[in-house]
Amino acid sequence: MSSPKAKLEINERYCKGCNICVEFCPTKVLEMDLFVVKVAKPEACIACMQCELRCPDFAIKVHKIEE
Amino acid sequence: MAYDYEKSIRPGKLPHIWCPGCGHGIVMKGLIRAMDACELDRKNTAIVSGIGCASRLPGYLDCCTLHTAHGRAAAFATGVKMSKPDMNVIVCGGDGDGTAIGGNHFIHACRRNIDMTYIIMNNFIYGMTGGQFSPCTPTGDKASTTPYGNPDPIFDISKLAIGAGATFVARTTAFHATQIDKLIAEGIKHKGMAIIEVLDDCPTTYGRRNKFRSVTDMMKRLKDIAVPVAAASKMTAEQLEGKVLTGVLYKEELPEYTAQYADVIKKAQGA
């Protein structure tokens, strides 16, 4: 497995558990845990920014890791 | 790098009140990106809204904001623009607010071609007031006031705006998140009335009555029904059945209202 391309910052106070990020993540990095999203497979992240773009609650920030 | 939305949001306002999965948050993000792309001075930008879920949007943004009576957003925005023609005026509202209760204000603002950008978030229902059917609830769908299905045909907001005389009309959906900010930015740059219709999802009052099992089902439906204007020209009428066109639907350069009005003032003063 290659190294992760980004670090995900999740604001649990903002997340309402709508599941949009989990569904649209192409590499299934995220998972729902009691109506709050959590990072299940951080190493799989390809920094596509889909979760940050689609989150309606401003709860996810994707910090790209510069190589 | 992560996009810095928080510099455009009033401190302490998040988390917002919208339900889990509501697309209004996605539209708000698009609006922030569009305002950044156009480098709008926040002190010279007025965001006006009426009443409804979508009309809560200006309350979160760190701009000049105006939260007005139900359906009257376009009328108040016209007032703002007439008194301060240099101000950037953006109106936010829902389908019920814009086309039912404020239907007349909407069409007359379009007719005058006054320079403002109207973002109309069409979630097919009156969300905040309890899920009553709106003029955009699809025929046959259920709402709290149409438990056996809605018998009414719908308003096509974009066609209504074109017919009423708006000079920039575009449509997108909450699924097409990157298109939202591009169209809003184009609308802001356009001199004249720009209508941006964003098809949205309301999981709480529309989705659960109409057999959408989850938020993402609604998002996928938005993806399925959207057809870009360029692709639609190659499709047959049968293929386009039940689809909606997205992208810039209409664009025209016509004299703008505040400039026309300034000419009238000059004439009246004997220039």
Interface residues (C-beta under 8 A of the other chain):
Chain A: E9 R13 Y14 K16 G17 C18 N19 I20 E23 F24 E52 L53 R54 C55 P56 D57 F58 A59 K61 V62 H63 K64
Chain B: M1 A2 Y3 Y5 E6 I9 L14 P15 H16 W18 C19 P20 G21 C22 G23 H24 G25 I26 K29 A177 T178 P203 S214 V215 T216 M219
